[in-house]
Amino acid sequence: AQLADPVAGREVANALKTGRAEVVPLLRDAWHPTANRLLSERVAAICTTIRTADSRQLLTTLAQQPDRAVRGAALRALRRFSNIDADDATFRTLLH
């Protein structure tokens, strides 16, 4: 809930960016498909700094959301990850 706060959420997000892999399940629990744009973008920004398979999966989920800003944030974050052939079909679908 604090992560979605316009003011306090920035500090929370910055603190979580220094986290490790154990932060990702917490982010997954905090995020949901109807989450507001700010929360979704902050989750994407945090996942960018935690380069694990779980954070990549969460970013892939975010990249499939209808909100273009959220998709963009997730796709920009995914550029920092290695390409995985299994995701190619998903990303081709997103680009069309």
N, C-alpha and C positions, 0 to 999 in steps of 0.2 A: 504494500500500500504506500509506503514512504517513497518507493522508487518512482511512483507515478505523480508524486507531488511536484508541482512546477518549480518550487524553490528548494526544498530540502532534498528532493530527488536527485539533483545534480551532485550534491555532496555524497549521497548514498552510492550513486553510480560510480563516482570517482574512487570511492573506497573499495567497491566490488571489483573494479578493474585491476586491482592489485591482488585479487584472490586467485585461487587455484581451481583445479578441476571440481572440487566439492561445491563450488558456487553454482555450477550449471544446473544441478537438480533444483536448487532453490529458485533460479530464474525460470525454469520450466514450470514450477509450481505457481510462480507469481504471474506468469503470462498466460493468456487464454485468447482464443480467436476474436473475442469481442473487446479485447483490451484497447485502451485509447492509444493513439499514435505516439504520444510521448513515451509511454511505457514501452511500447514495442521498439521504438528507436533506441531507447536506453539499453534494452536487453541486447539488441544487435551490437551496440557499441561495446558493451561488456564482453560479449562472446568473441569479439574481434581480438581481445587481449588474452583470451583463454583458449588457446588453439588445441582443442581436443576433439575427438570424434563426436562426443556428446554436444559440444558447443557448435560444431559444424552441422549436426543434425538439427539443432534448434534454429540455426540460421537458415537452413534449407526450408524448414517449416515457415519461418517468417517470410522468406522469399516467395512463398506461394499465397500470401495473403492478398486480398483485393485492394488494399490501400497502396497506391503507387509509391508514396513516400516510405512506407514500411518495407515494401519490396526493394526499393532502391537502397535503403540503408543496409538491408540484409545482403543484397548482391555486392555492394561495395565492400562489406565486411568479408564476404566469401572470397574476394580477390586475394586475400592474404593467406588463404589455405591452398594446399596442393590440389590439383585437379583429380577427381575420382571419376573414372569411366562410368560407374554405375549411376552417377547423377546427370550424365549428359542428356538423357531423354527428358528429365525434369526441366533442365534449363532451356533446352530447345523449345519445349512447350511454352515456357514463360516468355520467350522472345517472340513468339508468333501470335 
